[in-house]
Amino acid sequence: MTIPSEVNRSGPYNGNGVTTAFEYQFKIYEPEHLRVILIDTDGSETVLNHQHDFIVTGVADDSGGNAVLNVAPVNGQKIVLLRGVPFTQDTDLENQGAYYAETVEVRMDLLTMQIQQLKEQTDRSILADYGQSGLKIANNLDEGDTLMMVGGLLGKGPNSGMIVNAAGYATQAYQARDAAQGHAQDAETSAVETASSAATAAQWSARAQDWAVKLDGVVDGTEHSAKYWANQAYLNGGVPIGTIIDVYGNGTTIPPGYLKIIPGLEITTAYPELRTWALANGWSVNGAGNPVFPATDDALFKRQWRASQTLRDAGRVFGSVQADALQDHRHAMPTSGQSPWAIFGIKNVVSSVVAGFGSTATTTTIAYTDSPDGRMASETRPANITVTWFIKAYDAPFDKATLDATQLVNDVADARTRVATLETTKGWELVDDTGELTNVAAYTRTGLDAFRQIRISGILRPSSNNAVPCLIFSPDNGGTWINSSYYISASGMVGVSAGYDAGTSGVGAMTPSYRGLSNTYDMNFEGMIFEFNKAKAQSKYYKGQAVGVDSGNAYFSLLVGGAHSTSAALNGLRIYMSSGNFTGRLLVEGRRG
């Protein structure tokens, strides 16, 4: 299975009130992978529901099929068909587990389909010229404005028919980059799972991971990874208006999109988003109707406020400033024996006569500044560190750190190149695992055109005693079979076609010894065929080994080599017994080339 075409879109087809079947000319694996869009006469678009609005034919067909609508679109309406593979990956390949090439190939097909979907989306996007370093869009556009390019900035102007919302564009790019990151990680996973792949594949996998998630520095030249750009977009535009942040600094450098909080900060119409938010969230306003921050010179701590709070600060209103204070408390002191101040370690005790209470009534002033048991200051406070407050006032314009569409297209093309490289540098691929075979006459496998080397292994037990396992080949996917066989259970040099055997090809002493098998024991074997899919003026060579019990109940362990005189390119193979059927299990693997 391959995806030989870049076509992933059909239409638009014009409705006529009669036609209900509309052709799509690309491959899909599931009916849900076909998106059907109905464009109404006013230009509005509706994505139709599978089964409820239409059914699909031609699933898994390379040439596509039809979307058959329940209701025919009328004149003026149009139908567009798109491939819509979900951006998910649900194939789970376990370490040391069986390796199914068809499973991996389907995953590769779906990966290619997802990449083609991204390309189809970028083909409908605004792109900067290759000579430009990026594309900026003005943030003061109103509904109905047209756009004009002025010095690298898309601003208000009369000569363009599209209105672009900068935040929406950034979100789409962010999502597309996430998808590209997923494809690159899929490529990396494929490289890990094919542990015997060439070194080139491993290098491409590491490169793909850098393009996807590298944050510490550039990936190539001055270019950063997809995760880096997504992180930059989040830092510049993902914080809600009105958020207050603590910055460890003296406030000289103001973060983009923020205002430094100072006593009595007035939020004017110069910052419409923050002003609207502050008015809606209970800020005090001045005579000009503008929200203002409390005008106090104190360095304040923040404290949570809740409406109708009762445990602490009962009745307090939002935004009010509260002076420092010490909670009410009492100290018990001795009244005789020795000075209470000496017991507490307090110095600088000053007494004075209280007017009107006689000469013995005094008040006591206590200076705590010299207390040995505490840290004294002019205010009550916890341990703290000074920071500068800033409040998010507006979304900062996206600069070169923002992903542009041209870079996205280039990255998608780069990912496709890496996938292609991985495909051509694979090691052994599992072509077929038969599972348990019971009393079968023959095992046949065709469609092996892509493989230069074939490796076959497994266990066999004949139904008839003294039967010999045989292996034959086809050049036309089973249309014809070359009438000569390798004998799998043989020792020495095995010639398997007329005029080419141990007796006539000069091998001499390496006379083959064929072993008929016992029908009560399994034979284990492994063999390899070279130059399988190549049409060359030379023989096809086979080497292998077999361990088992012969028909006389004698154990054997054999090494076998063979040469098949055909020069044709082969694409099919068959295993059978010289008599009767067999039971067992077979694995077929291939190496491309």
C-alpha positions in Angstrom: 0.0 0.0 0.0 1.2 3.4 -0.9 -0.1 7.0 -1.4 1.2 7.7 -4.9 -0.9 10.9 -5.5 -1.0 14.3 -3.7 -4.7 14.6 -4.5 -6.8 14.9 -1.3 -9.6 17.2 -2.5 -12.4 16.8 -5.1 -14.8 19.5 -6.3 -16.4 21.9 -6.0 -19.3 20.1 -7.8 -22.4 22.2 -8.8 -25.8 21.0 -7.5 -28.7 20.6 -9.9 -31.4 19.2 -7.6 -31.0 15.7 -9.0 -27.5 14.4 -8.6 -26.7 12.8 -5.2 -23.4 10.9 -6.0 -20.2 12.9 -6.0 -16.8 11.3 -6.8 -13.7 11.6 -4.7 -10.4 10.6 -6.3 -8.2 9.8 -3.4 -7.8 6.9 -1.0 -9.4 6.7 2.5 -9.2 3.9 5.1 -12.4 4.7 7.0 -15.8 6.3 5.8 -15.3 8.8 8.6 -12.1 10.0 6.9 -14.2 11.7 4.1 -15.4 15.2 4.8 -18.3 16.5 2.8 -18.9 20.3 2.8 -22.1 21.8 1.5 -21.6 25.4 0.3 -24.9 27.3 0.3 -26.0 30.0 -2.2 -24.9 32.7 0.3 -21.4 31.2 0.6 -22.0 29.7 4.1 -20.4 26.3 4.6 -21.8 23.2 6.4 -19.9 20.0 7.2 -22.3 17.1 6.5 -22.6 14.2 8.9 -21.7 10.7 7.8 -24.6 8.2 7.8 -27.1 11.0 8.7 -26.5 13.1 5.5 -24.5 10.7 3.3 -22.9 7.3 2.8 -19.5 6.5 1.4 -18.4 3.9 -1.3 -14.8 2.9 -2.4 -13.3 2.8 1.1 -9.6 1.6 0.9 -9.8 1.8 -2.9 -6.7 3.6 -4.4 -8.8 5.4 -7.0 -11.4 6.6 -4.4 -15.2 6.3 -4.7 -18.4 8.3 -4.2 -20.1 10.2 -1.4 -23.8 9.5 -1.9 -26.0 12.3 -0.3 -29.5 11.6 1.1 -30.7 14.9 -0.4 -29.5 16.3 -3.8 -28.0 19.8 -3.6 -30.0 22.4 -5.5 -28.9 24.9 -8.1 -26.5 27.4 -6.7 -25.2 25.0 -4.0 -21.9 23.3 -4.3 -20.2 20.2 -2.8 -16.5 19.9 -1.9 -15.0 16.6 -0.8 -11.8 16.5 1.4 -9.8 13.9 3.2 -10.2 14.3 7.0 -7.9 11.9 8.8 -7.9 12.6 12.6 -4.6 14.0 14.0 -4.2 11.1 16.3 -1.9 8.0 16.4 -3.5 4.9 17.9 -1.0 2.2 16.7 0.9 0.7 19.7 4.0 -1.4 18.8 5.6 -3.1 21.8 9.3 -3.5 22.3 10.5 -7.1 21.4 7.0 -7.7 20.0 6.0 -8.9 16.6 6.6 -6.5 13.8 3.9 -6.2 11.2 5.0 -4.3 8.1 1.4 -3.8 6.9 0.5 -2.1 10.2 3.5 0.2 9.9 2.7 0.9 6.3 -0.9 1.8 7.1 0.5 4.2 9.8 2.8 5.7 7.2 -0.1 6.1 4.8 -2.1 7.9 7.4 0.8 10.1 8.3 1.2 11.0 4.6 -2.5 11.7 4.4 -2.3 14.0 7.5 0.6 15.9 5.9 -1.4 16.3 2.7 -4.2 17.7 4.7 -1.8 20.3 6.2 -0.6 21.2 2.7 -4.2 21.6 1.5 -4.8 24.0 4.4 -1.6 26.0 3.8 -2.5 26.3 0.1 -5.6 28.3 1.2 -3.6 30.5 3.6 -1.9 33.9 3.3 1.8 33.5 2.7 4.7 36.0 2.7 7.1 36.1 -0.2 10.3 34.0 0.2 12.4 37.2 0.4 10.5 38.5 3.4 11.5 37.5 7.0 8.0 37.4 8.2 4.5 38.8 7.9 2.9 41.3 10.3 -0.8 42.3 10.6 -1.9 45.6 12.1 -4.0 45.3 15.3 -6.3 48.2 14.6 -8.4 46.6 11.9 -12.2 46.9 12.0 -14.9 44.8 10.4 -15.2 45.5 6.7 -11.6 46.8 6.4 -9.4 45.8 3.4 -5.7 45.2 3.7 -2.6 46.8 2.1 1.1 45.7 2.4 3.1 48.7 3.6 6.7 48.1 4.6 6.2 44.5 5.6 3.0 45.3 7.6 -0.6 44.4 6.6 -2.6 47.4 7.6 -5.8 49.2 6.5 -5.9 49.7 2.8 -8.0 49.5 -0.3 -6.3 46.9 -2.5 -6.9 43.5 -0.8 -10.1 41.5 -0.4 -9.2 39.6 2.7 -9.4 40.6 6.4 -7.1 38.7 8.7 -7.5 38.4 12.4 -4.0 38.2 13.9 -5.0 36.2 17.0 -7.0 33.7 14.9 -4.0 33.3 12.5 -1.6 32.7 15.3 -4.0 30.1 16.8 -4.2 28.2 13.5 -0.4 28.3 13.1 -0.1 27.0 16.7 -2.4 24.1 16.0 -0.7 23.3 12.6 2.7 23.3 14.4 1.3 20.9 17.0 0.3 18.6 14.1 3.7 18.9 12.5 5.3 18.1 15.9 3.1 14.9 16.1 4.3 13.8 12.6 7.9 14.4 13.6 7.5 12.4 16.8 5.8 9.6 14.7 8.9 9.6 12.5 11.1 9.3 15.5 9.0 6.4 16.9 9.4 4.6 13.6 13.1 5.0 13.7 13.2 3.5 17.3 11.0 0.6 16.4 13.1 -0.3 13.4 16.2 -0.8 15.4 18.2 -2.4 12.5 17.7 0.7 10.3 20.7 2.4 8.8 22.5 5.2 10.7 21.0 7.7 8.3 17.5 6.9 9.6 18.6 7.4 13.2 20.1 10.8 12.3 16.9 11.9 10.6 14.9 10.9 13.6 17.1 12.9 16.0 16.8 15.9 13.6 13.0 15.5 13.5 12.9 15.6 17.3 15.0 18.8 17.4 12.6 20.5 14.9 9.7 19.5 17.1 10.6 20.1 20.7 14.1 21.7 21.0 14.0 24.8 23.3 17.6 25.4 24.2 18.9 27.2 21.2 18.4 27.2 17.4 17.9 24.0 15.3 19.4 25.3 12.1 21.0 28.6 11.4 18.7 31.1 13.0 15.6 28.9 13.0 14.0 27.5 16.2 11.7 24.4 16.8 8.0 24.3 16.6 7.7 24.0 20.4 9.8 27.1 20.8 7.6 29.2 18.5 4.4 27.9 20.2 5.9 28.8 23.6 6.8 32.3 22.3 3.2 32.7 21.0 1.8 31.7 24.4 4.1 34.0 26.4 3.2 37.0 24.2 -0.5 36.5 23.8 -1.9 33.8 26.2 -2.2 35.8 29.5 -5.6 37.2 30.3 -6.1 41.0 30.5 -6.0 42.3 34.1 -3.5 39.7 35.3 -1.0 41.1 37.8 2.5 39.6 37.8 5.4 40.0 40.2 8.7 40.7 38.4 12.0 40.5 40.2 13.5 43.7 38.9 13.4 47.5 39.4 10.7 48.1 36.8 13.0 49.8 34.2 12.1 47.2 31.5 8.3 46.7 31.1 7.2 43.4 29.6 5.4 43.7 26.3 1.7 44.1 26.8 2.0 45.2 30.4 1.8 48.5 32.5 3.8 49.2 35.6 1.6 49.6 38.6 2.2 52.9 40.4 0.1 54.7 43.1 -3.1 56.1 41.5 -2.5 54.5 38.1 -5.2 55.7 35.8 -6.4 53.4 33.0 -7.4 55.7 30.1 -8.9 54.9 26.7 -5.4 54.4 25.4 -5.7 50.9 26.9 -9.3 50.0 25.9 -9.1 46.3 26.8 -7.8 46.8 30.3 -10.2 49.8 30.9 -13.2 47.7 29.9 -12.1 44.9 32.1 -11.4 47.1 35.1 -14.8 48.8 34.8 -16.5 45.4 34.7 -14.6 44.2 37.7 -15.3 46.8 40.4 -12.3 49.3 40.1 -12.8 52.7 41.6 -13.2 55.5 39.0 -12.1 59.1 39.0 -13.9 62.2 37.8 -13.0 61.4 34.2 -14.8 58.1 34.5 -11.5 56.2 34.3 -10.7 53.3 36.6 -7.8 54.0 39.0 -5.4 51.9 41.2 -5.4 53.0 44.9 -3.3 56.2 45.4 -1.1 55.1 48.3 2.6 55.4 48.6 2.8 52.3 50.8 4.4 49.1 49.4 1.4 46.7 49.7 0.9 43.0 50.2 -1.8 41.3 48.1 -4.7 39.7 49.9 -7.6 37.6 48.5 -11.0 39.2 48.5 -14.4 37.5 48.4 -17.8 39.0 48.4 -19.7 38.6 51.7 -16.6 37.2 53.5 -17.3 36.7 57.3 -14.3 35.0 58.9 -11.8 37.8 58.5 -12.1 41.3 57.0 -15.9 41.1 57.4 -17.6 43.9 55.4 -14.5 44.9 53.5 -15.0 46.1 49.9 -12.9 45.2 46.9 -9.9 47.4 46.2 -9.7 49.0 49.6 -6.3 49.7 51.2 -5.7 48.5 54.7 -2.9 49.9 57.0 -0.6 47.6 58.9 -1.7 46.4 62.3 -1.0 44.0 65.2 -3.7 41.6 66.4 -5.2 42.4 69.8 -3.5 40.3 72.5 -2.6 40.2 76.2 0.5 39.4 78.4 0.3 38.1 81.9 2.9 39.7 84.2 3.9 39.0 87.9 2.7 41.5 90.5 5.3 40.8 93.2 8.7 39.5 93.8 10.6 41.1 90.9 10.2 43.5 88.1 8.0 42.0 85.3 10.1 43.8 82.7 13.2 41.9 83.9 11.4 38.6 83.5 10.5 39.5 79.9 13.9 40.8 79.2 12.5 44.3 78.2 14.5 47.4 78.7 13.7 51.1 78.4 10.6 51.0 80.7 9.3 54.4 81.3 6.6 55.1 84.0 4.5 58.3 84.3 1.8 59.5 86.7 -1.7 59.3 85.4 -3.4 62.6 86.0 -6.4 62.4 88.3 -5.6 59.0 89.8 -3.2 60.0 92.5 0.5 59.7 92.9 0.5 55.9 92.8 -1.4 55.4 89.6 1.0 55.2 86.7 1.0 54.1 83.1 4.0 52.3 81.6 5.6 52.9 78.2 7.6 49.9 76.9 10.2 50.3 74.2 10.6 46.9 72.4 13.5 48.0 70.3 16.1 46.3 72.5 14.1 43.1 73.2 16.5 40.1 72.9 13.7 37.8 71.9 12.4 39.3 68.6 13.1 41.5 65.5 11.6 44.9 66.0 10.7 47.5 63.4 8.3 50.4 62.6 5.7 48.0 61.1 4.4 44.5 61.5 5.3 42.3 58.6 6.4 38.7 57.5 9.7 38.0 55.9 9.5 39.3 52.3 11.4 40.3 49.1 10.8 43.3 47.0 9.3 42.9 43.5 7.7 45.2 40.9 4.1 44.8 39.9 2.9 44.9 36.3 -0.7 44.4 35.0 -1.6 42.9 31.6 -3.1 45.7 29.6 -3.2 44.6 26.0 -2.1 41.8 23.6 1.4 42.6 22.4 1.8 42.5 18.6 3.3 39.2 17.3 6.8 39.8 15.9 9.3 37.6 14.1 9.1 35.0 16.9 5.6 34.2 15.6 5.4 31.3 13.2 4.8 32.4 9.6 3.0 30.3 7.0 6.1 30.0 4.7 8.1 28.4 7.5 5.2 26.0 8.1 5.1 24.8 4.5 8.9 24.3 4.5 8.7 22.3 7.8 5.9 20.1 6.4 8.0 19.4 3.3 11.0 18.7 5.5 9.0 16.2 7.5 7.8 14.5 4.3 11.4 14.1 3.2 12.4 12.5 6.5 9.5 10.1 6.3 10.6 9.1 2.8 14.2 8.6 4.0 13.0 6.4 6.8 11.0 4.3 4.4 14.0 3.6 2.2 16.5 2.9 5.0 14.5 0.3 6.9 16.1 -3.1 7.9 14.1 -6.3 7.9 10.4 -5.8 7.7 7.8 -8.4 8.8 5.8 -9.3 5.7 3.6 -12.0 7.2 3.1 -14.0 10.4 0.8 -16.8 9.5 -0.2 -17.7 13.0 -1.0 -21.4 13.5 -1.5 -23.3 10.3 -3.5 -26.6 10.6 -3.4 -29.3 7.9 -2.9 -26.9 4.9 -1.9 -28.1 1.4 0.4 -25.1 0.8 1.3 -21.6 2.0 1.4 -18.9 -0.7 2.6 -15.3 -0.5 2.7 -12.8 -3.4 3.2 -9.1 -3.8 6.8 -9.2 -2.8 8.1 -7.0 -5.6 9.7 -4.4 -3.3 12.0 -6.8 -1.5 15.5 -7.6 -2.6 16.1 -10.2 0.1 13.5 -12.6 1.6 13.9 -14.4 4.9 11.6 -17.3 5.8 11.5 -19.1 9.1 9.2 -21.3 11.1 8.1 -24.8 12.1 6.7 -27.5 9.9 5.2 -30.9 10.5 4.0 -33.1 7.6 0.7 -35.0 7.7 2.5 -37.9 5.8 5.6 -39.6 7.1 8.7 -39.2 5.0 7.4 -36.1 3.2 10.0 -33.4 2.1 9.2 -29.7 2.5 9.6 -27.7 -0.8 9.9 -24.1 -1.7 9.0 -22.7 -5.2 8.8 -19.1 -6.7 6.7 -17.1 -9.1 7.6 -14.1 -11.3 4.0 -12.9 -11.8 2.3 -13.0 -8.4 1.2 -16.7 -8.6 0.1 -16.6 -12.3 2.8 -19.2 -13.0 5.2 -21.1 -10.8 8.8 -22.0 -11.8 8.8 -25.8 -12.0 11.8 -26.4 -9.7 12.1 -26.4 -5.9 14.5 -25.8 -3.0 14.3 -28.7 -0.6 14.3 -27.1 2.8 15.4 -30.3 4.7 18.6 -31.1 2.9 22.4 -30.9 3.6 25.2 -30.0 1.2 24.7 -28.0 -2.1 21.2 -28.3 -3.5 20.7 -27.6 -7.2 17.0 -27.3 -7.8 16.5 -26.9 -11.5 17.1 -29.2 -14.5 20.8 -29.2 -15.6 22.0 -27.6 -12.4 22.5 -30.0 -9.5 25.3 -31.4 -7.5 26.2 -34.0 -10.1 26.3 -31.7 -13.1 27.5 -28.4 -11.8 31.0 -29.5 -10.7 30.2 -29.4 -7.0 31.3 -33.0 -6.6 31.7 -34.1 -3.0 29.0 -31.8 -1.7 26.3 -34.3 -2.6 22.9 -33.3 -1.2 21.2 -35.5 1.4 17.5 -35.0 1.5 15.6 -35.8 4.7 12.0 -37.0 4.7 10.4 -35.7 7.9 8.7 -37.5 10.8 5.0 -36.7 11.0 5.1 -36.7 14.8 7.8 -34.0 15.4 8.2 -30.4 14.3 11.1 -29.3 12.0 12.5 -25.8 12.7 14.1 -24.0 9.8 15.3 -20.6 8.6 16.4 -19.6 5.1 17.2 -16.6 3.0 16.9 -15.8 -0.8 19.2 -13.2 -2.3 18.4 -10.8 -5.3 14.8 -11.9 -5.1 13.2 -9.0 -7.0 16.1 -8.5 -9.4 16.0 -9.5 -13.1 19.7 -10.5 -13.6 21.6 -12.9 -15.7 22.5 -15.0 -12.7 21.0 -17.5 -10.3 18.9 -16.8 -7.2 20.9 -18.1 -4.2 19.4 -19.7 -1.1 21.1 -20.5 2.2 19.6 -21.9 5.3 19.5 -24.4 8.2 17.1 -26.9 9.5 16.8 -28.9 12.7 14.3 -31.8 13.2 13.5 -35.5 13.2 13.5 -37.6 10.1 11.1 -40.3 9.1 13.3 -42.9 10.8 13.1 -41.0 14.1 16.7 -39.8 13.8 17.5 -36.2 14.9 19.3 -34.1 12.3 20.8 -30.6 12.1 21.5 -29.5 8.5 23.1 -26.5 6.7 21.8 -26.1 3.1 22.8 -23.9 0.2 21.1 -23.7 -3.2 21.0 -21.9 -6.5 18.0 -21.3 -8.7 18.9 -20.9 -12.3 16.1 -18.4 -13.2 17.1 -14.8 -14.0 13.6 -13.5 -13.7 12.5 -10.9 -11.1 10.5 -12.8 -8.5 7.5 -11.6 -6.4 5.8 -14.8 -5.1 6.7 -17.9 -3.1 5.0 -21.1 -2.0 5.8 -23.8 0.6 4.3 -27.3 0.3 5.1 -30.9 1.1 6.2 -33.5 -1.5 3.2 -35.4 -0.3 0.2 -34.6 1.9 -0.4 -31.5 3.9 1.4 -29.8 6.8 0.8 -28.0 10.2 3.0 -25.2 11.6 3.7 -21.5 11.6 5.7 -19.4 9.2 7.3 -15.9 9.3 8.2 -14.1 6.1 10.5 -11.0 6.3 11.8 -8.7 3.6 14.6 -6.2 3.1 13.9 -3.5 0.5 16.2 -2.5 -2.3 
